[in-house]
């Protein structure tokens, strides 16, 4: 079995400011919803009900200083608590 891309999600902002190893996250998928974060602390909620056409449901923005030196930004992802 080979893996293949079935769709793309318009969250290019998630990679803005990413500079190599400081973006060490993996998507979190729970009950057909995917959650991913970026180096600015934004979290994206994505509905995967239709895998051929995923939909960004919401984006959080903690209002981090986007002018901060990019070398100090780092993230290792997000986590879920409970079932």
C-alpha positions in Angstrom: 0.0 0.0 0.0 1.3 3.4 -0.9 0.5 6.7 0.8 -0.8 9.5 -1.4 -2.1 13.0 -1.0 -5.9 13.1 -1.2 -6.4 16.7 -0.5 -4.7 19.9 0.7 -5.9 22.4 3.3 -5.5 26.2 2.9 -3.5 26.9 6.0 -0.4 28.3 4.5 -0.2 30.7 7.5 0.7 27.7 9.6 4.1 27.6 8.0 4.8 31.3 7.9 7.7 32.0 10.2 8.6 28.3 10.3 12.4 28.0 10.2 13.4 24.4 10.2 13.4 22.4 13.4 11.5 25.0 15.5 8.2 23.6 14.0 8.2 20.1 15.5 4.5 19.4 15.5 2.2 16.7 14.2 -1.5 17.0 13.5 -3.8 15.8 16.2 -6.9 14.0 14.8 -9.9 13.3 17.1 -13.4 12.2 15.9 -12.9 13.4 12.3 -11.5 16.8 13.3 -7.8 17.7 12.8 -6.0 20.2 15.0 -2.6 21.7 14.0 -0.7 24.6 15.3 1.9 27.0 14.0 5.0 28.8 15.4 2.8 31.8 16.3 0.6 29.8 18.7 -2.4 29.8 16.4 -4.4 26.5 16.4 -6.4 25.5 13.3 -9.5 23.3 13.7 -10.1 21.4 10.4 -13.2 19.3 9.6 -12.2 16.1 7.8 -15.8 14.8 7.3 -15.2 15.0 3.6 -11.6 14.0 3.1 -11.6 15.2 -0.5 -12.6 18.7 0.7 -11.5 19.4 4.2 -12.7 22.7 5.7 -11.0 25.0 8.2 -13.6 25.5 10.9 -11.8 28.0 13.1 -8.4 29.5 13.9 -7.3 30.7 17.3 -4.9 33.7 17.5 -3.2 34.3 20.9 -1.9 37.7 19.5 1.8 36.9 19.7 4.2 39.5 18.5 4.7 38.6 14.8 7.7 41.0 14.7 9.6 38.9 17.3 12.9 37.5 16.1 12.1 34.3 14.3 14.9 32.3 15.9 13.2 32.2 19.3 9.9 30.8 18.1 9.5 27.1 18.7 6.7 24.6 19.1 6.3 20.9 19.6 2.6 20.7 18.9 -0.6 20.5 20.9 -2.2 17.8 23.0 -5.7 16.6 24.0 -6.9 15.8 27.5 -9.5 13.1 28.1 -11.5 11.0 25.7 
